[in-house]
């Protein structure tokens, strides 16, 4: 007796989805198109099953067929990826981790971004006199060379751009500890590049020291800095690993994939007992 379509056991939906993701992962592992045979071998799926799922994905533009028998990721995935990326917000990604870091240190935790020759503080996690934690967008600005996060951004620039910055701004100081000479600034930036951490040794405000770690987007671009501010005699170097881990967590939420390398530089900085603070 001939079986009807309803007599054929249906493949569980979850299994179909798992197979679909397995196929997409294989396609994502290669830049060039991959043959049906190779995809089938890598996933362990029967060629007919592989072909059927890939064809369904192609209908939805999740997979392209540049030529017969070969496949690659489709433009629909790019469209969706750009949509997700556009909705990612540094501030939103940072709020929770900033609160946790503040709970640990009981000191202000700052999120700042670069605008031209200055950094702008876009969020701060700290405690009111009552002890209740609040988060505020403060909108304050400061010259790059006077702050820990600002130095991270300068360290990401090439030497010519750093020299141009020094010429434009004159490296104006704010306290007796401010770095006002290009050679001294270049030494500070060299340390920041080496360790992925920068410090402020009472350079913006006497009595206040800071240390900062960078936040990176999915393209590996430095987009913000996370810093801890504390009275000069209370900035604890033991906070450094947690600061770096928190910055890495935020970077990961933005799609950054190389947090381990940044963390290893931060660990080296912690072990070096850096004698010069770079704000």
C-alpha positions as CSV (number, residue, x, y, z in Angstrom):
1,X,0.0,0.0,0.0
2,X,1.4,3.4,-1.0
3,X,2.2,5.7,1.9
4,X,0.7,9.2,2.0
5,X,2.7,12.2,3.1
6,X,0.9,12.1,6.5
7,X,2.2,8.6,7.0
8,X,5.9,9.7,6.8
9,X,7.3,10.4,10.3
10,X,7.9,14.1,10.7
11,X,11.4,15.3,11.7
12,X,11.2,17.1,15.0
13,X,11.3,20.9,14.6
14,X,14.1,21.2,17.1
15,X,16.2,18.7,15.1
16,X,15.6,20.7,11.9
17,X,16.7,23.9,13.6
18,X,19.8,22.2,15.0
19,X,20.7,21.0,11.5
20,X,20.1,24.4,10.0
21,X,22.4,26.0,12.5
22,X,25.1,23.3,11.9
23,X,25.0,24.1,8.2
24,X,25.2,27.9,8.8
25,X,28.2,27.3,11.1
26,X,30.0,25.4,8.4
27,X,29.4,28.1,5.8
28,X,30.5,30.7,8.3
29,X,33.9,28.9,8.7
30,X,34.9,29.6,5.2
31,X,35.1,32.8,3.1
32,X,34.6,31.1,-0.2
33,X,31.7,29.0,-1.4
34,X,31.6,25.3,-0.2
35,X,30.4,22.3,-2.2
36,X,27.4,20.3,-1.1
37,X,29.6,17.2,-0.6
38,X,31.9,19.0,1.7
39,X,29.1,20.6,3.7
40,X,27.5,17.2,4.1
41,X,30.8,15.6,5.3
42,X,31.5,18.3,7.8
43,X,28.0,18.2,9.3
44,X,27.5,14.5,9.1
45,X,24.2,15.0,7.4
46,X,23.0,12.9,4.5
47,X,23.5,14.8,1.2
48,X,19.8,14.8,0.4
49,X,19.0,16.3,3.8
50,X,21.8,18.8,3.4
51,X,20.5,19.8,0.0
52,X,16.9,20.1,1.1
53,X,17.7,22.4,4.1
54,X,20.2,24.5,2.1
55,X,17.6,25.1,-0.6
56,X,15.1,26.2,2.0
57,X,17.6,28.6,3.4
58,X,18.3,29.9,-0.1
59,X,14.7,30.7,-0.6
60,X,14.9,33.0,2.5
61,X,18.2,34.5,1.2
62,X,20.0,33.1,4.3
63,X,22.2,31.1,1.8
64,X,23.4,32.0,-1.7
65,X,24.2,29.6,-4.5
66,X,26.9,31.3,-6.6
67,X,27.0,28.2,-8.9
68,X,25.4,24.8,-9.1
69,X,26.3,22.6,-6.1
70,X,28.1,25.2,-4.0
71,X,26.8,27.5,-1.2
72,X,27.8,30.4,0.9
73,X,26.2,32.7,3.5
74,X,23.5,34.9,2.1
75,X,22.8,38.6,2.3
76,X,19.8,38.2,4.6
77,X,22.3,37.3,7.4
78,X,24.2,40.5,6.7
79,X,21.0,42.5,6.8
80,X,20.0,41.0,10.2
81,X,23.5,41.4,11.5
82,X,23.5,45.1,10.7
83,X,20.1,45.4,12.3
84,X,21.4,43.9,15.5
85,X,24.6,46.0,15.4
86,X,22.6,49.1,14.9
87,X,20.6,48.4,18.1
88,X,23.7,47.7,20.2
89,X,24.4,50.6,22.4
90,X,27.6,51.0,24.4
91,X,25.8,52.7,27.3
92,X,23.1,50.0,27.5
93,X,25.7,47.2,27.4
94,X,27.8,48.9,30.1
95,X,25.2,49.8,32.7
96,X,24.9,46.4,34.4
97,X,28.6,45.6,34.5
98,X,29.4,49.1,35.7
99,X,27.1,48.7,38.6
100,X,28.8,45.4,39.6
101,X,32.2,47.0,39.4
102,X,31.0,49.8,41.6
103,X,29.7,47.4,44.1
104,X,33.1,45.8,44.3
105,X,35.2,49.0,44.5
106,X,32.7,51.4,46.1
107,X,34.3,54.0,43.9
108,X,33.0,55.9,40.9
109,X,33.0,54.0,37.7
110,X,33.0,56.1,34.5
111,X,32.0,55.4,30.9
112,X,33.4,57.8,28.4
113,X,33.8,58.2,24.7
114,X,36.0,60.4,22.4
115,X,34.7,63.5,20.7
116,X,37.5,65.2,18.8
117,X,40.3,66.2,21.2
118,X,38.2,65.5,24.3
119,X,36.5,62.7,26.1
120,X,32.9,63.0,27.1
121,X,31.6,61.2,30.2
122,X,28.4,59.5,29.2
123,X,27.7,57.5,32.3
124,X,28.9,57.2,35.9
125,X,28.0,54.6,38.5
126,X,28.5,55.9,42.0
127,X,27.0,56.2,45.5
128,X,25.0,59.1,46.9
129,X,25.6,60.1,50.5
130,X,22.7,57.9,51.5
131,X,24.6,54.9,50.1
132,X,22.0,54.4,47.3
133,X,23.7,53.7,44.0
134,X,22.7,55.8,41.0
135,X,23.8,56.0,37.4
136,X,23.9,59.4,35.8
137,X,24.9,60.8,32.4
138,X,27.1,63.7,33.4
139,X,28.2,65.1,30.0
140,X,31.5,66.4,31.4
141,X,34.5,66.9,29.0
142,X,38.2,66.7,29.5
143,X,41.3,66.8,27.2
144,X,42.5,63.5,26.0
145,X,46.0,63.7,27.5
146,X,44.7,64.5,31.0
147,X,42.5,61.4,31.4
148,X,43.0,57.6,31.5
149,X,40.4,56.9,28.8
150,X,41.7,59.8,26.7
151,X,45.2,58.3,26.7
152,X,43.7,55.0,25.5
153,X,42.3,56.8,22.5
154,X,45.6,58.6,21.9
155,X,47.4,55.3,22.1
156,X,45.1,53.9,19.4
157,X,46.3,56.8,17.1
158,X,49.4,56.6,15.0
159,X,52.4,58.7,16.1
160,X,51.7,61.5,13.5
161,X,48.2,61.9,14.8
162,X,49.5,62.1,18.3
163,X,51.9,64.8,17.3
164,X,49.1,66.7,15.5
165,X,47.0,66.5,18.7
166,X,49.9,67.9,20.7
167,X,50.3,70.8,18.3
168,X,46.6,71.6,18.2
169,X,46.1,71.5,22.0
170,X,49.6,72.6,23.2
171,X,49.2,69.8,25.8
172,X,47.8,72.4,28.2
173,X,48.1,71.2,31.8
174,X,45.5,71.2,34.6
175,X,47.5,70.3,37.6
176,X,51.2,70.1,38.5
177,X,51.1,66.4,37.5
178,X,49.7,67.0,34.1
179,X,51.8,65.8,31.2
180,X,52.6,68.8,29.1
181,X,55.6,67.6,27.0
182,X,55.2,65.3,23.9
183,X,58.1,62.9,24.8
184,X,56.6,62.2,28.2
185,X,53.1,61.7,26.6
186,X,54.6,59.3,24.1
187,X,56.1,57.2,26.9
188,X,52.8,57.0,28.6
189,X,51.1,56.0,25.4
190,X,53.7,53.3,24.8
191,X,52.8,51.8,28.1
192,X,49.1,52.0,27.3
193,X,49.7,50.2,24.0
194,X,51.7,47.5,25.7
195,X,49.4,46.8,28.5
196,X,46.0,47.9,27.3
197,X,45.5,49.9,30.5
198,X,46.0,53.6,31.1
199,X,46.2,55.7,34.3
200,X,45.7,59.2,35.5
201,X,48.1,60.3,38.3
202,X,46.2,63.4,39.6
203,X,46.7,64.9,36.1
204,X,43.1,66.2,35.8
205,X,42.4,66.8,39.4
206,X,44.7,66.8,42.4
207,X,43.8,64.1,44.9
208,X,42.1,61.9,42.3
209,X,43.7,59.0,40.4
210,X,42.1,56.9,37.7
211,X,42.7,53.8,35.7
212,X,41.0,52.8,32.5
213,X,40.5,49.9,30.2
214,X,39.2,50.0,26.6
215,X,35.9,48.9,25.2
216,X,35.9,47.6,21.6
217,X,33.3,46.9,19.0
218,X,32.8,44.0,16.7
219,X,35.4,45.4,14.3
220,X,38.0,45.7,17.0
221,X,37.7,49.5,17.1
222,X,38.1,51.3,20.4
223,X,34.8,53.0,21.0
224,X,34.8,53.8,24.7
225,X,36.7,53.6,27.9
226,X,35.8,52.3,31.4
227,X,37.6,53.9,34.3
228,X,37.6,53.8,38.1
229,X,38.2,57.0,39.9
230,X,39.3,57.1,43.5
231,X,41.1,59.3,46.1
232,X,44.8,59.2,45.3
233,X,45.6,57.2,48.4
234,X,42.8,54.7,47.8
235,X,43.1,53.6,44.2
236,X,43.7,49.8,44.6
237,X,45.8,48.1,41.9
238,X,44.0,44.9,42.9
239,X,41.0,46.3,41.1
240,X,42.8,46.1,37.7
241,X,41.9,42.5,36.8
242,X,38.2,43.2,37.5
243,X,38.3,46.5,35.6
244,X,39.7,44.7,32.6
245,X,37.3,41.8,32.9
246,X,34.4,44.2,33.0
247,X,35.6,46.1,30.0
248,X,36.0,42.8,28.2
249,X,32.4,41.8,29.1
250,X,31.1,45.0,27.6
251,X,33.2,44.6,24.5
252,X,31.9,41.0,24.2
253,X,28.3,42.3,24.3
254,X,29.2,44.6,21.4
255,X,30.5,41.7,19.4
256,X,34.3,41.9,20.1
257,X,36.0,38.6,19.8
258,X,39.6,39.2,21.0
259,X,39.0,39.9,24.7
260,X,41.5,37.2,25.7
261,X,44.4,39.1,24.2
262,X,43.4,42.3,25.9
263,X,43.0,40.5,29.2
264,X,46.5,39.1,28.9
265,X,48.0,42.5,28.4
266,X,46.0,43.8,31.4
267,X,47.4,41.0,33.5
268,X,50.9,41.9,32.5
269,X,50.2,45.5,33.5
270,X,48.9,44.4,36.9
271,X,52.0,42.3,37.4
272,X,54.3,45.1,36.3
273,X,53.3,47.4,39.1
274,X,53.4,50.2,36.7
275,X,55.1,53.1,38.4
276,X,53.7,55.9,36.2
277,X,50.0,56.5,36.3
278,X,48.3,57.4,33.0
279,X,44.9,58.9,33.4
